[in-house]
């Protein structure tokens, strides 16, 4: 058996045996390294190299920021603002669900945090208001994927750090597809509301809208601070995340007064644990990614695909199919780290724009968060709604199809996603 086949087979066998992904990655790498006779120090060196990145320090800061926003009552203020803006439209709470996900995405950068924070509030409220529970869970899970598309995005930080691609340009390129996906989900919600007679909320006055906006305005400045700071070269992605946390702490202690000093150790501890566990998976994925490159898999796969098609669209379509398949088994971050050598080598051979390729990869892998068996956002929403995940997945299928349509439009018209970074950061696109 070739070492590459051994690596992949041993890894997926362990996944099917329910061994945690981080350990499955490390063990499959260890088996392969023993088989090809490399020293064990290779494992340690590459696991360390996988996390030895200043840029990756942005991840715990964004995780901490999301926790501060959630525990500090910011989610409620965003729900109130969203309800004031779109609650009066037919299917009001469904629109609120999508809009608050778009707003919360700019604060947390995490789809799972979005699902847990917003789902806990809106799923019971929508069910009580007469919305079908399957649709309620589906729209909550599907809109949560915006957390890794609309900047700041933890997935884009990982991709940029590992692939040496401008994180600022990736953030800017994620704006248009994120807004498009949110709008299509709202159109779908309106269609379902008309079909099933879902209610709308009472229309709010301009005074009430203004009051809700004023209360939610301070946290809404956060995405602007992050994006402007990075794109203007004022600070790096990691420094931007740190500044955002400081700003979040000021909001919690002095503006909203929703935190006390005694609450901080628990918040910091949770953020530390939330960072440490994924980072072990990142370090394990680092050695697997290195092995894949060492065993010349990127060149072999590129040659295989080019042997089938040389078409720009054909190569992109085959890449999307590949990403959709691996996204059902692995978390998006793990998938990026393991397969980034293959993805970027294929992109180089096919002449893809690095920023455009990064956004397409993130968009496609985000669907893995709502597709079984991995589907972390789907699982969280289904658990809150108390229905089986496969049942919820059926309700998600139309929205999954709409997202794929947007991805295909982005492939056919690359400047649809790239015109903002080309306008603001042309030197990185």
GUTIFI-216566 format. One record per residue (C-alpha): x, y negated, z; residue in three letters. Coordinates in steps of 0.25 Angstrom, whole numbers, plus 2048, in hexadecimal, padded with zeros to 3 digits. Last residue first. Example, Ala and Ser with C-alpha at 12.3 -4.5 7.8 and 13.67 -1.06 7.14 Angstrom:
2
83780481DSER
83181281FALA
REM end
This chain:
429
7EA75D7EBUNK
7F47587F5UNK
7F974B7EEUNK
7EA7477EBUNK
7E67457F9UNK
7DA73C7F9UNK
7D473D7EBUNK
7DA74B7E8UNK
7D574F7F6UNK
7C774A7F3UNK
7C774F7E4UNK
7CB75D7E8UNK
7BE7657EBUNK
7B67607DEUNK
7C375F7D8UNK
7C476E7D7UNK
7B876F7CDUNK
7B677E7CAUNK
7BC7827D7UNK
7B47797DFUNK
7A877D7D8UNK
7AB78B7DBUNK
7AD7877EAUNK
79F7807EAUNK
79878C7E4UNK
79F7957EFUNK
79978C7F9UNK
78B78D7F3UNK
78C79C7F3UNK
79079C802UNK
784794804UNK
77B79E7FDUNK
7817AA805UNK
7807A4813UNK
7727A9815UNK
7777B7812UNK
7837B581BUNK
7797B3827UNK
7737C1826UNK
7817C7825UNK
7857BF832UNK
77A7C583AUNK
7717BB841UNK
7727B484EUNK
7737A6849UNK
77F7A3852UNK
7857B084EUNK
7827AE83FUNK
7887A0840UNK
7957A6846UNK
7967B283CUNK
7937A9830UNK
79E79F834UNK
7A87AB837UNK
7A57B2829UNK
7AF7BD82BUNK
7A67C9826UNK
79F7C2820UNK
79E7B5819UNK
79C7A781FUNK
7AA7A4823UNK
7AF7AB817UNK
7A979F80FUNK
7B4796815UNK
7BE79E80DUNK
7B8799800UNK
7B878A804UNK
7C678B80AUNK
7CC7927FEUNK
7C57887F4UNK
7CB77D7FDUNK
7D97827FDUNK
7D97857EEUNK
7D57767EBUNK
7E07717F4UNK
7EA77A7EDUNK
7E57777DFUNK
7E57847D7UNK
7EF7877CDUNK
7EC7967CBUNK
7F979B7CFUNK
7FA7917DBUNK
7EC7947E0UNK
7EF7A37DFUNK
7FB7A17E8UNK
7F37987F1UNK
7E87A37F3UNK
7F27AE7F5UNK
7FB7A77FFUNK
7EE7A2806UNK
7E97B0808UNK
7EC7B3816UNK
7EB7A581BUNK
7DF7A1814UNK
7D77AE818UNK
7DB7AC826UNK
7D579E826UNK
7C97A281FUNK
7C67AD829UNK
7C77BB823UNK
7BD7C681EUNK
7B37BE815UNK
7BD7B4811UNK
7C67BF80BUNK
7BA7C1800UNK
7B77B37FEUNK
7C57AF7FCUNK
7C77BA7F2UNK
7BB7B67EAUNK
7BF7A77EBUNK
7CD7AB7E5UNK
7C77B27DAUNK
7BE7A67D7UNK
7CB79D7D7UNK
7D27A67CEUNK
7C77A77C4UNK
7C47987C4UNK
7D37947C1UNK
7D379F7B6UNK
7DF7A87B5UNK
7D77B57B8UNK
7D97C37BBUNK
7E87C47BAUNK
7E97B77C1UNK
7E17BD7CDUNK
7EB7C97CEUNK
7F77C07CCUNK
7F27B77D7UNK
7F07C37E0UNK
7FE7C87DEUNK
8047BA7E0UNK
7FD7B87EDUNK
8007C67F2UNK
80F7C57F1UNK
8117CE7FEUNK
8177C2805UNK
80B7B9801UNK
8027C3807UNK
80B7C6813UNK
80C7B7816UNK
7FC7B6816UNK
7FC7C281FUNK
8067BB829UNK
7FE7AE829UNK
7F17B582BUNK
7F77BA838UNK
7FB7AC83CUNK
7ED7A6837UNK
7E67B183FUNK
7EE7AD84CUNK
7EA79F848UNK
7DB7A3848UNK
7DC7A8857UNK
7E579C85CUNK
7DC791857UNK
7CF79485DUNK
7D779886AUNK
7DD78A86AUNK
7D0783867UNK
7C978B872UNK
7D478787CUNK
7D4778878UNK
7C577887AUNK
7C677F887UNK
7D177688CUNK
7C9769887UNK
7BC76B88FUNK
7C276689CUNK
7C6758895UNK
7B7756892UNK
7B0756885UNK
7A375187FUNK
7A7742882UNK
7A173F874UNK
7AB733871UNK
7B673487CUNK
7B874387FUNK
7B374A872UNK
7B673F868UNK
7C473D86DUNK
7C674C86DUNK
7C174D85FUNK
7CB74185BUNK
7D6749861UNK
7D275685AUNK
7D174E84DUNK
7DF74984FUNK
7E4757851UNK
7DD75B844UNK
7E375083CUNK
7F1753842UNK
7F076183DUNK
7EB75D82FUNK
7F675382EUNK
7F5744832UNK
7F473782BUNK
7F673C81DUNK
7EA735818UNK
7E4743814UNK
7E6748822UNK
7E173D82AUNK
7D573A821UNK
7D1748822UNK
7D274A831UNK
7CD73C835UNK
7C173E82BUNK
7BE74C830UNK
7BE74683FUNK
7B573A83CUNK
7A974283DUNK
7AC74584BUNK
7AA73684EUNK
79D734845UNK
79473E84CUNK
78E735856UNK
78D72984CUNK
787732842UNK
77C73784BUNK
77872984FUNK
778725840UNK
76F73083CUNK
76672D848UNK
76571E844UNK
763722835UNK
75772A83AUNK
75773983AUNK
74E742832UNK
74874D83AUNK
74E75B837UNK
74B76382BUNK
74377182BUNK
74777E823UNK
73B781819UNK
74278E814UNK
74478A805UNK
74677B808UNK
74F77E813UNK
75778880BUNK
75977E800UNK
75D77380AUNK
76777C810UNK
76D780803UNK
76F771800UNK
77576F80DUNK
77F77B80AUNK
7827757FDUNK
785767804UNK
78F76E80EUNK
796776803UNK
7987697FBUNK
79D761807UNK
7A776C80AUNK
7AB76D7FCUNK
7AD75E7FBUNK
7B575C808UNK
7BE769807UNK
7C87627FDUNK
7CB757807UNK
7CF761812UNK
7D7769808UNK
7DE75C804UNK
7E1759813UNK
7E6767815UNK
7F076580AUNK
7F4773806UNK
80077B80BUNK
7F978880BUNK
7F978C819UNK
7F777E81FUNK
7ED77A814UNK
7E5787815UNK
7E5787825UNK
7E1778825UNK
7D677B81AUNK
7D1786823UNK
7D077D82FUNK
7C8773827UNK
7C776482AUNK
7C0762820UNK
7B476881AUNK
7B7777816UNK
7B977F823UNK
7AE77982BUNK
7A577A81EUNK
7A4789821UNK
79A78582CUNK
790782821UNK
78F79081EUNK
78D79582CUNK
78378C830UNK
77B78D823UNK
77B79C824UNK
77779C833UNK
76B793830UNK
76779A823UNK
7667A882AUNK
75F7A2836UNK
75479C82EUNK
75278E832UNK
74678B83BUNK
74A780844UNK
74E78984FUNK
758791845UNK
75E783841UNK
76077F84FUNK
76678D853UNK
77078C847UNK
77377D849UNK
77A77C856UNK
782789858UNK
784789848UNK
78B77B849UNK
79677F853UNK
79878D84FUNK
79778C840UNK
7A077F840UNK
7AA785849UNK
7AB791840UNK
7AC788833UNK
7B8781839UNK
7BE773835UNK
7B876E842UNK
7B575F83FUNK
7B275D830UNK
7AB76A830UNK
7A176583BUNK
79C75B831UNK
79A765826UNK
79476F830UNK
78B764835UNK
786762827UNK
783770824UNK
77B773831UNK
774765830UNK
76F76A822UNK
76A777828UNK
76476F833UNK
75C766829UNK
756771820UNK
74F766818UNK
75775981BUNK
754751828UNK
76075782FUNK
76A752824UNK
77074582BUNK
76A745839UNK
76C75483AUNK
77A753836UNK
77D748840UNK
77775084BUNK
77E75D847UNK
78B755847UNK
78974F855UNK
78675E85AUNK
793763853UNK
79A75885BUNK
79675D868UNK
7A475D86EUNK
7A576D86EUNK
7A476D85FUNK
7AD76185CUNK
7B7765866UNK
7B7774860UNK
7B976F852UNK
7C4766856UNK
7CB77185DUNK
7CA77A851UNK
7CF76E848UNK
7DB76C852UNK
7DE77B852UNK
7DF77B843UNK
7E776F841UNK
7F3776847UNK
7F377E83AUNK
7FA772833UNK
80677483CUNK
808782837UNK
80F78E83EUNK
80279683DUNK
80679F831UNK
81579E834UNK
8137A5841UNK
80C7B083BUNK
8167B0830UNK
8227B183AUNK
81B7BB843UNK
8177C5838UNK
8257C4831UNK
82B7C783EUNK
8267D583CUNK
8307D8832UNK
82C7DC824UNK
82B7EA820UNK
8207EB815UNK
8177F481EUNK
81B7ED82BUNK
8177DF825UNK
80A7E5820UNK
8067EB82DUNK
8097DE834UNK
8017D682AUNK
7F57DF82CUNK
7F77DD83BUNK
7F87CE83BUNK
7EC7CC832UNK
7E37D6839UNK
7E77D0846UNK
7E27C2841UNK
7D67C883BUNK
7D17CF847UNK
7D07DE845UNK
7C27E2841UNK
7C67EF83AUNK
7C17E882DUNK
7CB7DD82FUNK
7D67E8833UNK
7D37EF825UNK
7D47E181FUNK
7E27DE824UNK
7E87EC821UNK
7E27EC813UNK
7E87DE810UNK
7F67E0816UNK
7F77EE810UNK
7F37E9802UNK
7FE7DF803UNK
8087E9808UNK
8057F27FCUNK
800800800UNK
REM end
